[in-house]
Amino acid sequence: MKHCCALFFIFFNLVSFNLFAKLQNNSNDSLKRLILNALKNTTKPPDTLTIGRINKLADGYFESFPDSTLYYGNLAIKLSKKINYPLGIADGTVQLATVNTFRGNYTESAKNYTLALNIYLQVHNSHGISISYIGLGRVQDYLGNYDNAINLFNKALALIAKTRNEEDEAECYNMMGVTYDNKGEFSKALDSYFKSLIINIKRKDDLAAADKYSNIGVVMQELELYPKALDYYNRSFQLWKKLDDKQGISVATQNIGETLIYQKKYKEAIGYLNTASALFHQLGDQDGISLVDYDLGLYYYYTNHTDLAIHYLNLSLLSAKQNKIKYNKANAYVGLALVYNLEKDYQRAYNYAVNAQHTANNLGSLNIKADATLQVSKALAGLKQFEDAYNQHKLYVALKDSIDKNESIHKVMLYNLEIDFTKKKKELTDQQNLKENIYQQKIQRQESENQVYAVIIGIMTVLVVVYYRGKRKQQKINALLAEKNIEVLSQQEDLNDQATKLNELNLLKDRLIGVLAHDLRAPISTLRGLFTLMIDASISREEFIEMTPRVFNTLEHTSDFLDTLLFWINSQVDNSEKNVKSFYINDVVSRELTHMEDKLQQKNIKVNVKIKPDAIALADPNAVRIVIHNFLTNAIKFSNRDSIIEISAKAEDGERVTFCLKDHGVGMTEEYLENLFKNRVNSSVGTENESGTGMGLLFCKDLIEKNKGTIWVTSSLGVGSQLCFSLPLGIEVVV
C-alpha cells in the first residue's frame, strides 16, 4: 500500500508540474508525456528506461529552469533507490551537482560529483567518470584552484579519447579554456576554446557554440581588443536569443554592457547591464549577480554617482564572499579601493587595495594584481607615506610592463589560432557543400523518376489530370532547386572571401617566421658559444671580459630588432583604431636625440636640427617615433667619425608636413637604392663594423603608409644619404 501511495504521489507531482510549466521545448514535452504514461500504473515499479528519461529531462531544463533540474534529478535518485539502480542514482546526482555549482554551493556540489564519480567507477561507466572529473574541475576553477582543475580536465580528456564522445570532449576543452583564462594564460585559453568550438560547429550544436563565442569574446576583452570582443559577444547573443536561452542571454548582455563601459559608451551600457541583472536574479545565478553588481558599480563610478557605486560594489563583494568566488571578490576589492581613493578616504582605500593584492596573489592574476597595486600606491600617497607609495608604483609599472609584453605574445598567438580555426571551418564548409551536391543529385534523380512515374500514370489515368499534377510538382521542384542554387552561390562567394583573407594571413605568418628564424639564431648561437667556452674553461677570464662587450652589443641589437618587430606585428594583428592625433615632430626628434646621445658621442657626430614651428603631424606618434629612430640609427651607422647629421621638418602646401634626415656618410649604390623598400635587404656593416637586420626601412615604409604618408630616400655613393617622409598636416596642439 505504501509503495502504491508513493508512486501515486510522484505521479501527482508530475501532473501538477506539467500544468504550471511554461516555455518548454518539444523535446522536453515529449519526454514528460512518456514519463507520465510510464508512471500512471502505480502498481508497477519504475523501470530503468523511465529513470533514464527523467535524468535526460532534468538535463534539458538546466539552461532555462534550474529548479526543474533539481526536481527531476531528485525524482530520478528516489526512483533509482527503490529498484537499486546505481547508474540512475549517479546520473541524478550529477544533475544536482550542476545546479549547486551554478548557484555557488560549491561544497555541496563537490560532494555530489564525488558521490557520482565513485558510483561510475564501480559500474565502469567511462562517460560518467569523465563528466564527474569535468564537474569537479569546474568546482576547483570557481574556488581558484586552477592547477587542480587542469589536472582533473586532463584526466577527463584521457578517458574521452577512449570513448570518442565529441560532446564531452567539447565541454572539457571549454572548461579548460575557462580555467586558463582565469589563470591569465590567454593563448592556452583560446586554443582550448577554438578546439571546443570547431567540434560544436561540426555537430551543429548552436547552444554550445554560443557559449564558446562568448568565452572567446572574454579573452578578446582582456586583451583590450574591444571591437573583436563585441563581435564574438554579438554572435553568442544572436544564437542564445534564437534559442530563447535565458541563462545565455543574461551572460551575453552582461559581457556586452561591460565592454561598452570600457569603451566609455555608458548610455548604451546601462540598458544591457539592467537586463543582465534582472535575468541573473531570476535564475539565481550567484556568479552572474556578483559580476553584474561589479559592472554596475563601475558604471556609477564613471558617471559620478559615488554612493550608488559603493552600494553595488559592496553587493558584489558580499555575493562573492558568500559563494567563495575569488575572482569576483578581487575585482570588488579593486573597485571599492578605486572609489574610496576618489573620495579621499585613503585608509579604507588602502585596506581594500591590500585585500585585492592578497586575493590576486592567490589567484595568480597579474591584471588584478597590477590594478590593486596602483590603488595601494594612490592610497599610500594620500596617507603621505610617499616612500612606500613610490615603491608600490614601481611595482605597478613592472607588472604593467610584464602584462604588455605577455599581451603582445598572446595577440600573435591569437592571430595563428584564428588562421587555424578559419582553415578548419572552411574544411567543414567544404564537407557540407559536398553533402549539398549529393543532395542536389538525389533531387535530380528523383525528378527523373517522377517524370517516368508521371508518364506511366498518364497512360493509366486521364491525360489532362496527370499533366496538371506533373506540372505543379515540377514547378515546386524547380523553385526548390533555384533556392538551393542561390544558397550554394552565396556560400561559394563567402568561401572565396575567406580564402583570400587566409592567403594574406599565411603570407604574413611566413614572413614573420622567416625573419625570426634568421635573425634570432645568430645572437643566440653566439651567446651559447660564449657560455660553452666559459663552462669548458676554454678561455680565460680576461678573454671572456674582452669578448663580453661584443656579445652584449649583438644582444642589444637583437633586443632593438624585437621591439621594432613586435610593434609592427601589433600594427598587423590588432584591428583596433590607431592612436592618431596631432603632435609636434620636434618633440619626437628631441626625445630620440636624447636616447641616441651615447651613440652620437661614440662617433663624435654633431646634429644640426632645423625644424619649423609649423611642423605638426596628424598620425600615430609611436609609429613616427620608430621611423625617426630607424632613420637616426641608419645615419649614425653609416656616418664617419666627426661627421654631421642634418635634420629638418616643415609644413608644405597647408596639407602635409615633410621630415628629412641627411647624413654625409658612405651613401648607397643605385641598385641597392632601388630594392630598399621592395623587400628585406642584406644589411651592410657600418663604418665601424655595426650590424643590422635589413628590416628597419621595410617596417618604416609600412608604418608611414598605414598613417597615410609617403617615404623616400636619395643617396650618392661616397657622399651620403637623405631619408624623408611626409604625413598629413596636423593642427596646433593646445597644452
N, C-alpha and C positions, 0 to 999 in steps of 0.2 A: 504494500500500500504506500509506504514512504517513497519507494522508487517511482511509482506512478505519479505521485504528487510532485516530486522533484522535477520530473520531465515535463509535467503539465505547466509548472511554474516557469521553466525555461521557455516552453512554447509560448506562454502568455507574454513573457517579456519580449520575445522576438516579434510577436504580433504588434505589441504596443510601440516598440521602437520603429517598426515599419510604418505605422500610422503617422508618426511625427517627424520622420527623417525627410529632408529636402535636398534637392540638387544632387542626387546620386546619379552616377553614370549607368549606362545599360548593363555593363558587365557586373557591377555590384548588385543591381536589381535582380539579374538572372540568378546570381549565387544565393541571394536571400530567398528567392522563391524555391530553389532546390532544397535549401536548409529547412525552410518551413514545412515543405512537404515531407521531408525525412523525419521531422520531429512530431508530426501530427499523431503518429501511432505511439502513445505514451507507454504502451506495454512492452515495446521492443527497445532494447538497449541501443545506444548510439553506435554507429559503425565508424571505422577509420576514414572512409571516404567523406562522410559528413564533417568529421572533425577537420580534415584537410581543407575542405571548402570554407569552414568557419575561419581558419587561420588565414586563408587567402583573402577572404572578405575583410578581415582585420587589417591586413597589409594594404588593401585597396583604399581603405578610408583614411590612412595616415596623413596623406598630403593635405586633405581638406578638413577632416573631422577627427582629430586625435582622440577625443573622448570615445568615439565609436570604436577606435582601435583598442583602447583599454577594455571596453565592454566585451568585444568579441574575443580578445586574447584571453581574458579571464574565463569566458564561457568555454573556450577550447580546452583550457587546462582542467576545468572542473569535469567536463565530459571525459577527457582522457584518463583522469584518475579513476573514474568509475569502471573503465574497462582495462585499466593497467596498460595504457598505450604511451610508452616513453617518448616516441617521436612527436606525438601531438602535444605533450607537456612541454618539450623543448621548444617547438615552434611557437606555441602560445607565449612562453616566457620571453622569447626574442621580441614578440610584439610589445610586451610590457616594457622591455628594456629600451626599445626605440622611443617610446613616448616619454619615459623617465629621462632619457638623455636630452630629448627635445625641450623638456621643461626644467632642466637643470638639476634634477635629482640624481646626481652622479654616483653617490654611494649606493643607492638602491639599484641604479642601472648596472653598475659593476657586478652587484650580487646576481642580478637577473642573467647577465651574459655568462658569468662564471658557472651558474647552475646549468644553463643550456649547454655550454661547452662540455661539461662533464657528462651530460646525457648523450650528446652527439658522439663523444669519444667512446662511450660504452657500446653504442649501436653502430659504430664505424660509419657515420654519415659525414663524408668529406665536405659536402656543400654546407651542412650545418656548422661544422668545425670552422670553416673559412669565414662564414658570416659572423660567427661569435668572435673570432680574432679581430675582424674588422670593427665590430661593435666595441670591443674592449679598447682597441686602438683609438677609436673616436673619443671614448671617455678620457683616456690618457691625454689626448690632444687638448680637450677642454680644460683639463687640470694643469696644463702647461708642461707635462712630462713628455716632451717631443721625442726624445730618443727611444723611450719605452714604446711610444705609439708606432714609430717607424719599424721597430723590431717585430711588433705584432702584425703590421701590414705585410712585412716580408714573409712572415710565416704563412699568412693567408695566401699570398701570391704563389708560394711554393706548392700549396695544395691545389690552387686553381689551375696551375699548369698541368696538373694530372687530370682534373675533372673537365678542363676546357670549357668552363662556364663563362661565357663572354660578359654576361650581365654582372656577375660577381667580380670579374676582372676590372670592368669599367668602374664599378663602385670603389674597389680597393685603390686603384690609381687616383681616383678623385679625392679620397680621404688622405692619401699620401701627399697629394698636391696641397691640400688644406694645411697639413702639418708643416710641410716645407715652407709654405708661405708664412705661417706663424713664426717659424724659426728665422725668417729673413733670407732663406735660400731660394730666391725667386726663380733662378734658372731651373732648378730641380722641380720647383712647383709647376712651372709652365710645361716642362717636359711631361710630368705626370698628367696634368690637365689635358694636354693635346692627345696623349695616348688614350685617355678615357673618352674624349670627345669623338675621336675617329671611330671607336667601337660603337658609340651611340648613333653616329650618322649611318654607319654600316647597318645597324639593326633598326634604323628609322625610329629610334626612341626619342621623340621630341622632348618629353618631360626631363629625361636625364641630360639631354644636350643643352637644354635651357640652364640647368644647374652648372654645367661646365663653362658656358659662355659667361655666366655671372662670375664664376671664380676666376676666369682669365681676366675679366674686367677689373677685379680687385687688385690683381698683380699689376696691371697697367696703371691703375690709380696710384699704387705705392711707388711706381717708377716715375710718377708725375707725367705720364702720357695720357692726359685727361681726355683729349678727343677720341683716342683709341678705347679708353675705358668706357666712355659713354656709348661708343659703337657696340661693344660687346654687351653692355648692360641693356641696351635697347633690343638687341637680338633676343636676349633671355626674356625681357619683359613681354615682347610680342608673342613668344611661344607660350609663356605662362598665362597670358591673357587669353590666348586662343583656347588653352586647355582649362580655363577657369580655375587655376590653381591658386588658392588664396595665400598659401604659405610662400609660394614663389613670387607672387605679385608683391607681397609685403617686403621680401628681400630686395627685389628689383627697385621698388620705389625708394627704399632706404638708401641703396647704393647710388642711385641717380641723384637724389637730394644731397647726399654727402659730397659727391663730385662737383655738383653745381656750387656748393659752398666754397670749395677750394678754388673754383673759377670766379668767385665773388659775384655770382648770379643769385643773390639772396631772395629776390622776389619769386623767382622760378623754384628755388629750392624748398621753400616753406610748404608749398602745396604737396610735394612728394613726401616730405617728412611727416606731415599730419596724416596723410593716407597710410603710410607705413606704421605709424604709432597706433592708429585705430585697429589695423589688422593684427599687429603683434599682440595687443591686449586681448583681442577677440580669440586668438588662437592659443594664448597663454605661453607664447614663446619668450622665455626669460632672457635668453641671449639677445634676441632681437629687440626686446624692450630696453635692455641696458644700452645697446648700440644706438638706438634712435633717440633715447634721452640724452646721450652724449652729443649726438649731432644737433639736437635742439638747443643744448647748452651752448655749443659753438655758434649756432645761428644767432641766438640772442646776444652773445658776446660781441659778435661782429656788427650787429645792428644796434649796439649801445643800450641794451636792456639788461643791465648787470644783475639785478635781483632775479629776473627770470633765468638768466644764465646759471647763476649759483644754484637755483632751485632744481633745474633739470640735471645739472652735473652731479648734485648730491643724490638725486633719484637713481642716476646711472651707477654711481658708486655703491649705493645700498643694494641694488639688484645684483651687481657683480659680486659683492661680498657674500650675499646670501646664497648665491648659486655657484660660488667658487670659480668665477670666470676671470682668471688672472689678467688676460689681455685687456678686457674691458675695464678692469679695476685700475690698471696702469694708466690707460687713456683718461679715465675720470680724474685721477690724481693730477695729471698734467694739466687738464682743463681747469681745475679749481686753482692750481698754482698760477696759471695764466691770468685768471680773473682777479685773484687777490693781489697779484703784483700790480695790475692796472689800478686797483682800488687803494694801493699803497699800504695794504695790510701785510707787511713784509714777513712777519713772524708766521702767520698762517700760510702764506705762500711758500715759505721755506719748508714748513712741516710737510705740506702736500707734495712739494717737489722732491724732497728726500724719500718719501714713501714711494713715489713714482720711480725714482732711481733704483731702489731696492727691488721693487717688483719687476722692473725691466731687466735687472741683472739675473733674476731667477728665470725669466722668460728667455733670456739671451737675445733680446730685441735691441739692435743698435739704434733704430729710428726713435723708439720711445725713450731710450737712454739719452740720446742727444737732445731731444725736446725737454726732458726732465732736467738735464744738466744746465741748459740755457736758463730755465726758470730758477734753479738754485743760484746761479750766478747773479741774476737780477735781484733776487730776494736778499742775498748777502750784501750786494751793493746798497740796497735800500736800508739795510741794517748797519751800514757803514763799516762792514768787515771787508775792506777793499782788497786786502791781500788774498783772502780766501775766495772772494768773488773773482779776482783775476785768474787764480789757479783753476777755478771751475770753468771760466770762459776759455782758457787754453785747452782744457779737456774737451769742451764742446766743439771747438774748432777742429781738434784732432779727430773727433768722432765724425763730424760732417765731412772732413776730407776722406775718411775711410768709406763712408756711405757713398759719396760721389764717385769714388773710384769703382766701388762694387757695382753701382748702378750703371756705369759705362759698360762694364763687362756684361751685366745682365741684359742690357739693350742689344749688344751684339749677339748674345745667345738667343734672345727673343727673335731677332731677325732670322737666324738659322732655323729655329723651331717653326716659325711661320712658313718658311720656304718648304720644309719637310711636310708640314701639315697640308699646305696647298697641293703638293705633289700627290699625297695620299688621297686627298679629297678628289683630285682630278681622276685618279685611278678608279675610285668608287663610281664617279660620274660616268666614266667610260664603260664600266661594267653595266651600269644602269641603262646606258644607251644601247648596249648590245642586247640586253633583255628587251628593250623597247623595239629594236629592229626585229627580233624574233617574234614579238607580239604583232608587229605590222605584217610579217609574213603569214602568221596564222590567220590574221584578218583577211588577207588576200586569198589564202586558200579557202577560207570559209565563204568568201564572196563567190569564188568559183563554184564551190559545192552548192551554194544557194541558187546560183544560176542554173546548174544542172537539175536540181530539185524542182525549180520553177518550170523548166521545160517538161519534166515528167508529169508534174501536177497539172500543167496546162493541157497536156494531152488527155488527162483523165477528167478534167473539170471544164467548166465554162471558160473559154479563152479570155473573155473580157475580164472576168473576176481575177483570174490568175495574173493577167498583165497588170491590172491595177495594184494588186498586192505586191507583186515583184518590183514595180516602180517605186512604191513607198519604201520598201525595205532597202532598195539600192540607194535612195536619197539619204536615208538615215546613216548608212554605212559610209557614203561619200562625205557627209558632214563630219562624222567621227574621224575619218581619215584626214580631212582638212584641218581639224583642230589639232590632231596629233602631229601633223607636219609642221604647223606653226610652232607648236611647243618644242619640237626637235630643233627647228631652225634657231629658235631663241636660245636654247641650251648650247647649241654649237657656237653661237656668237659669244656667249659668256665664256665658254671654254677657250676660245681664241684669245680673248682679252686676258684671261688668267695666264695662258701660256706665254703671251708676250711679256707680262709683268714678271713671270717666273724666270724667263731667259735673262731679263735685265738684272734681276737679283742674283742669278748664278754668275753672271759676268763680274758683278761687284765682289761676290764672295771669292771667286778665283783670283781676282786682282789683289785682294787683301791677303789671301793665303800666300800668294807668291811673294809679296813684299815681306811679310813676317818671316817666311821660311828662309829667305835670302839674307835679310838684314839682322836677324836676331842670332843666327847660327855663329857668325864670326866672333862677335864680342863674347858670347857665352863660351865658345871654344877657347878663346884667348884667356878668359878668366879661369876656366877649368885647368888649362895647361899650366898657368902660373901657380895655382894651388897644388897641382900634382908635383911640380918641381920642388915646391917648398916642403911638401909632406915627405917626398923621397930624399930630401936633403941634397938635391942635385945642384942647388945654387946656395950661395952664402947669403947671410942677412944683408950685407951691403949690396949684393947684386939684386936681391929682392926689393930693397928700398929704391934702388936705381930704376927698376922696371915698373914699380907701382904707379908713378905719375902717368906713364904712357897708357897703362891699362885703365887707370881712372879716367883719363881723357876719352878713351874709347867708350867706357860705360856712360860717361856724361853725354857724349854724342848720341848714344843709343837711347838714353832717357829723353833727350830733347826730341828725337825722332818719334818715340812712342807718344809723347804728349801731343805732337802735331797730328799723328795718325789717329789718335783717339778723338780729338776734336773733329777731324774730318769724318770719321766713322759716324759720330753722333749727328753731324750735319746730313749724312746719307740716310740713317736709320730713323731718326726722330722726325715724325711728321708734324710736330707742333710748330706754331708760328715762331719765326725768328725774332730775336730781340732787336728789332730795327728801330733806331732813334737818331736824332741829330746830335753830333758831338764835334768838338774841335780836334782836328787832326794834330795840331801842335801838342795837345795833352797826351795823345798816344805816343807821339815821337819822343817827347821829353821822358816819358816813363821807360820806354825801350832803351833810350840812350843811357839812362841811369843803370838799367840792368846789364847793359853791354859795356859799361865803363872799364871793367877789368880787361876784357878782350881788346878794347881800343888801346889801352895803356901798354899791353904786351907788345904791340907793334908800333907804339908811339904815333897813332893815327889821329889826325885832327878832323873835326867835323864842323863844317860851316852850314848853319841852318838859316834858310830864308823862307819862312812860312808866313803867308799873308794872314791878317786877322779874319778875312772873309773865307778862309779855307775850312768850311764846315761840311761834313759829310752826312748823308742820310743812309745809314747801313747798320750792320751788327758790329759794334766796336770790338768785340772779341775776335771776330773774323779778320777785321782790318789790322788788329794788333799782331796776329800771327803772320799776316802778309808782310808787314813792315819789319817784323822780327827776322823773317827769312831774307828779306832784301838786305838788311844790315849784316846778317851772318854771311851771306854770299860776298858782300862788298869787302868785309874785313878779311875773309878767307883768301880772296884773290887780289888784295892790295899789298903793295910792298911796304916794308917798314918806312916810317917817317912820311907816309903818304897823306892825302887829303880826301875826305868824302864830303860831297855836297848834297844837301837835302833841301828841296823846295816844294811848295804847295800853294795853289791859288785857285780862286773861282774863275770859271770861264763861261761866257755867254749867258750868265744868270741861271744856268740849268745844271751844270756839272762842276765838280771840283777835281783838279788834277794834282797828283802827287808824283814826284820824281826823285830818285836817289842815284847819284853819279859817283863812280869811283875812277881812279886813274891807275888801275891795275893791269893785269895781263890781257884782258879782253877775251873775245871768242872768235872762232872762225865762222864763216858764213854757213858752212854745213852744220856745225854744232848749233848755231843760232836757229836754223830752220826747224830742227827737231825738238827745240827746247820745250814747247808747250804741247807737243803731239802725244808723247808718251814718256815713260820713265827713261832717263838718260844715264849713261855711265859717268858718274861724277869724277871730275879731275881733282887731284890733290891741290891744296892751296900753296901759296908762296912759301909757307914754312911747314909743308907736308901735312896740312889739315885735311881730314877726310870728310866725305859727305855721302848722303843716301841716294841722291838723284831724284828724290820725290818732292822736295821742297817747293819748287816753282810749279810743279804739276798741281799740288794742293792749293797753291796761291791762286792759280788760274780758276780752279773750281770754286774757291771761296768768293773771289771777286765777281765771277759771273753769277753766282747764286744771289749776290747783292745788287744785281742789275748793272754791273760795271764792266769795264774792259781793261785788259792788261797787255803791255807790250815791252819789248827790250830792243835797244840799239847798242851795237858794240863794234869795236875795231880791235883787231889783234895787236897787242903791244901798246894800245892807247888807253883802253878802259871800257867800261860798260855803263849804260844808263837804263835802270829799271823803272817803269812807270805804270800807274793805273789811274783810271778815272771812275768816279762814282756820282750818283745823283747828289745835287747840292742840297744841303740841309738848311734849316732856319736857325737863327741866332738862339743860342742856349741861354735861358734865363736861370741864373743861380739863385 
